[in-house]
Amino acid sequence: MQRIIATVAAVLLAMPAWATDVSVVGLFPNKALLVVDDAPPKTYSVGSTIADGIRLEASDRNGATIETNGRRQTIAIGEYISRRPLDSRSSVTLQADALGHYMAQGRINGGAVQMLLDTGASLVAIPASEAERLGIDYSKGSISQLRTANGVVTAHRVMLDSVKVGAIEIHQVEAVVQDSGLPFILLGMSFLNRTAMQREGQQMVLTRRY
């Protein structure tokens, strides 16, 4: 029995660590706000162990330096490191419409929505009427002025619990809620940056990166 236990333990020790995805959502002197896999954001101090084999080595306004099994990499806000095997990642294929636009049926905080894929939008953008329908309390979000094709509009910055398109569900996604001038939801880069985008003819394939 002891020999069997020892053999099992040796096999487990020899197995590679399971996938860990780390993204940076906030930077401070000697601290970083990180999302590990799909867990809520957490603040780590320099020197902290983030996960097995992953450690925060440095952090300032330019980026977080993360050591992964002896290899160091500096990543900025919105960027990530991943140890997730390619074949374990979710993907979805979008078909272009007659105008070449990619519309996606999905969910925001569990509510059904239709979104326009827009690589020119830095964040997911939501009309105020849609935010109210989805139960998003944007009144407490920080207010900013956005320049759009229709002029300057007021927007409220919020954090979405989840955004889902097909099999891809991403948690803690930054967004803005616009008071006016937005006819539909824009699926912006705060979601798309966490996917790999590959265009194949009239199709766009999104594959989750972290």
Secondary structure, DSSP 4 states (H G I P E B T S, - for coil): -HHHHHHHHHHHHHSPPPP-EEEEEEEETTEEEEEETTSPPEEEETT-EEETTEEEEEEETTEEEEEETTEEEEE-TT-EEE---GGG--EEEEEB-TTS-BEEEEEETTEEEEEEE-TT-SSEEEEHHHHHHTT---TTSEEEEEEETTEEEEEEEEEEEEEEETTEEEEEEEEEEESSS-SSEEE-HHHHTTEEEEEETTEEEEEE--
